[in-house]
Amino acid sequence: SNKAITACFAGPIFNVLVGLGLGFFALLSVTGMEEVPVTLTPPLRMGFLFSVVNGAAVVLTGATFGKGRIPRQYGYVAALLYAAYAAVLLTL
């Protein structure tokens, strides 16, 4: 069970990090640039913010209320966070 949960988080993180690393390496080697300017648009910032809030909520919920487990009721909290995220994105 713990391996499956770890794989759910580690797999996508690994893919993002390796994908960005290889992509930027290819871009920099082809163009000869030393730096690439990256801008964070407001939707990207909101996505990052809500991801951090959700991650912190999962950890705090599991550590404080669930005694090491995430209670089933957290699904409602996650759905509310997603609804708030969607509402914020529609206003941007």
C-alpha positions in Angstrom: 0.0 0.0 0.0 2.8 2.5 0.9 4.6 1.6 -2.3 1.5 2.4 -4.4 1.0 5.8 -2.7 4.7 6.6 -3.1 4.5 5.7 -6.8 1.5 7.9 -7.3 3.5 10.9 -6.1 7.0 10.0 -7.3 6.1 9.0 -10.8 4.6 12.3 -12.0 7.3 14.3 -10.1 10.0 12.3 -11.8 8.4 12.8 -15.2 8.1 16.5 -14.7 11.7 17.0 -13.5 13.3 14.7 -16.1 11.1 16.1 -18.9 11.9 19.7 -18.0 15.6 18.9 -17.5 15.9 17.2 -20.9 13.8 19.7 -22.7 15.7 22.7 -21.4 19.0 20.9 -22.0 18.0 20.3 -25.6 16.9 23.9 -26.0 20.1 25.3 -24.6 22.3 23.0 -26.6 20.6 23.9 -29.9 20.3 27.6 -29.3 23.6 28.1 -27.5 21.9 30.3 -24.9 23.0 30.1 -21.2 19.7 31.1 -19.8 16.0 30.9 -20.8 13.6 33.5 -19.4 10.6 31.8 -17.9 7.5 33.8 -17.0 4.8 32.5 -14.6 1.3 33.6 -15.8 -1.4 34.1 -13.2 -3.1 30.7 -14.0 0.3 28.9 -13.4 0.8 30.7 -10.1 -2.7 29.8 -9.0 -2.2 26.2 -10.0 1.1 26.1 -8.0 -0.6 27.8 -5.0 -3.5 25.4 -4.9 -1.2 22.4 -5.3 0.8 23.5 -2.3 -2.3 24.2 -0.3 -3.7 20.7 -1.2 -0.5 19.0 -0.4 -0.2 20.8 3.0 -3.8 20.0 3.8 -3.2 16.3 3.0 -0.2 16.2 5.3 -1.8 18.1 8.1 -5.0 16.1 7.9 -3.2 12.8 7.9 -0.8 13.8 10.7 -3.4 15.5 13.0 -6.9 14.1 12.4 -6.2 10.8 10.8 -3.4 9.4 13.0 -1.3 8.7 10.0 -4.1 8.0 7.6 -6.2 10.4 5.4 -9.8 10.2 6.4 -12.4 9.5 3.8 -14.0 12.9 4.5 -11.0 14.6 3.1 -12.4 13.9 -0.3 -14.9 16.7 0.3 -12.2 19.1 1.2 -10.3 18.2 -1.9 -13.4 18.7 -4.0 -14.0 22.1 -2.4 -10.4 23.1 -3.1 -10.7 22.1 -6.7 -14.0 24.0 -7.0 -12.3 27.1 -5.5 -9.4 26.6 -8.0 -11.7 26.4 -10.9 -13.6 29.5 -9.7 -10.4 31.5 -9.4 -9.2 30.4 -12.8 -12.5 31.5 -14.4 -12.1 35.0 -12.8 -8.5 35.4 -14.2 
